[in-house]
Amino acid sequence: MFNPFKNLKIKVTPSNNKAIKIMYLSLGIFFVVIGTLGLIIPIMPGFIFLIPGAYCLAKASTRLHNRMKTHRHIGKYFHKHED
C-alpha cells in the first residue's frame, strides 16, 4: 500500500512564551472537542480535527506531549513521524 507520509518527520517542541502556550492549549482543546464530536456525529469528519488538536496540545505542554507519545493507542503514530 502506498503511503505518502512514510518518510515524514515532524519535530514538535513546546513554546516558551506563556501567551503562546495558552493559545495553543485553547486551540488544542477546541480541535479535540470538535474532533470527538465528529467521531460521534456521522455528518462531520472527526479525524481531520484531531490531528491539529494533537499538534496544538503538544506545542502547549511538555507533559501533554510526553503523555501523547506514550499513549497506548496514538503513541505509535507519534513515534513514526517524530525525530
N, C-alpha and C positions, 0 to 999 in steps of 0.2 A: 504494500500500500504506500502510495506517495505521501510524504509528509513534508510540506514546505517549511515547517518550523523546526526541523530536525537539528539544525546547527545554530539556532537562535540562542544567544546568551544574553541575559539581562542582569545588570549589576544594580541592585537596589540598596541604597544607603539612606538611612533616616536623616531628615533635615535637622539642623541645629537651631534654627530660628523658631521661637515659640509660636509666633503668629502663623507661620507656615505649617507647623505641626497641627495646630488647631484646625486650619483649613483642610489639610489632608485627612485628619480624623473625621471631620464632619462630612466631607465628600465620600470618604470610605464607608461610613455608616449609612449614608443615603443610598449609595450604589448597592450595598449588600442587602439593605431592606427591599429596594426595588427589585433586585435580582431574586431574592427569596420569594417575593410576591409573584414574580414572573415564572418561577418554577411551579408555583401552586396554581396560578391562573393560566389556562392554556392559550389565551389570546396574546399574551405578551411573552417575548423570549427572555428567559431569566439568566442564562449563562453569559450573555453579552454584557450584562450589568455586573456580574460577579467578578469578572476579570479586572476592570478598572477599580472596583471596590477593594479587591485584594491588594492591588498595587498601591492605592492611596493609604490603606491601613499599614502596609509595610513601610511606606515613607513617613508615616506619623510616629511610629514607635518601634524601637528595637525589640521590646518584649513581644509585641504583636507579630513582628516579622519572624522572630525565632519560634513563636508558637505555631505560626502557619507552616514554617519549614518542617517542624517536627510532627505536624498533624498526620494521623494515620491514613486519611483519605486524600488530602490535597498536597501533602508534603512531597510526594513523589514527583509531582508536576513542577514544583519549585526546584528540586534538585536537577531536573532535566534542563532547565532554562536559566540557571543562575551560576555565576562563576564561583 
